Amino acid sequence: MIKLTRLNGDPIVINESQIMIIDSIPESKIVFMNREFFIVKETVEEIIEKELEFKQKVLVGSSLLTRRASEQRRADAEQQPQEE
């Protein structure tokens, strides 16, 4: 989800994974997969940057969760009694 600004100054949060097209008209018109659209103040470049920042945060968070799960499995395995 990324936060943008409508032309009237109101904030809007959109699901970046549903964006189909971004047109510069000179404002930015964001067209979604369902063909609905919003016009926002941010430039195409700013929207793309916000998308990339969001995706990076998601990937970093996912990486941390994977690492923690691996560490937990390792700790659990070390606590298991060894069969002889």
KOLDOKOL-131899 format. One record per residue (C-alpha): residue number from 1; y, z, x. Coordinates in pm, whole numbers, plus 50000, padded with zeros to 5 digits. Each point is the difference from the previous one (the first is absolute). Layout:
BEGIN
R num     v     w     u
R NUM     Y     Z     X
...
***
This chain:
BEGIN
R num     v     w     u
R   1 50000 50000 50000
R   2 50344 49914 50130
R   3 50339 50118 49879
R   4 50267 49737 49937
R   5 50336 49981 49819
R   6 50076 49806 49682
R   7 50330 49813 49984
R   8 50152 50278 49786
R   9 49922 50253 50275
R  10 49700 50161 49828
R  11 49700 50062 50225
R  12 49671 49830 49921
R  13 49660 50064 50156
R  14 49762 49707 50000
R  15 49637 49940 50090
R  16 50031 49776 50304
R  17 49644 49874 49965
R  18 50094 49826 49672
R  19 50279 49787 50150
R  20 49932 49629 49972
R  21 50333 49847 50111
R  22 50339 50119 50124
R  23 50287 49755 49947
R  24 50347 50032 50149
R  25 50247 49889 49729
R  26 50220 50154 50190
R  27 49871 50335 49870
R  28 49627 50049 50033
R  29 49785 49909 49701
R  30 49657 50159 50023
R  31 49737 49827 49787
R  32 49681 50192 49935
R  33 49645 49874 49939
R  34 50052 50038 49623
R  35 50311 49775 50027
R  36 50242 50284 49919
R  37 50289 50032 50242
R  38 50276 50230 50122
R  39 50323 49913 50177
R  40 50095 50246 50272
R  41 50281 50051 50252
R  42 49780 50005 50311
R  43 49958 49682 50200
R  44 49664 49826 50036
R  45 49984 50129 50357
R  46 50067 50359 49891
R  47 49729 49979 49734
R  48 49750 49865 50251
R  49 50093 50279 50244
R  50 49946 50262 49728
R  51 49662 49843 49918
R  52 49895 50011 50365
R  53 50114 50363 50037
R  54 49803 50098 49690
R  55 49684 49822 50116
R  56 50030 50158 50343
R  57 50022 50347 49842
R  58 49692 49925 49791
R  59 49803 49881 50303
R  60 50103 50300 50210
R  61 49905 50236 49717
R  62 49666 49826 49956
R  63 49935 50020 50372
R  64 50072 50374 50001
R  65 49765 50059 49707
R  66 49723 49803 50171
R  67 50046 50194 50323
R  68 49997 50336 49817
R  69 49684 49903 49811
R  70 49830 49902 50327
R  71 50104 50328 50162
R  72 49868 50194 49700
R  73 49664 49819 50011
R  74 49975 50074 50373
R  75 50083 50368 49944
R  76 49746 50022 49716
R  77 49732 49839 50217
R  78 50067 50249 50281
R  79 49956 50291 49759
R  80 49663 49871 49873
R  81 49703 50173 50164
R  82 49816 49769 50234
R  83 49639 49924 49899
R  84 49751 50031 50281
***
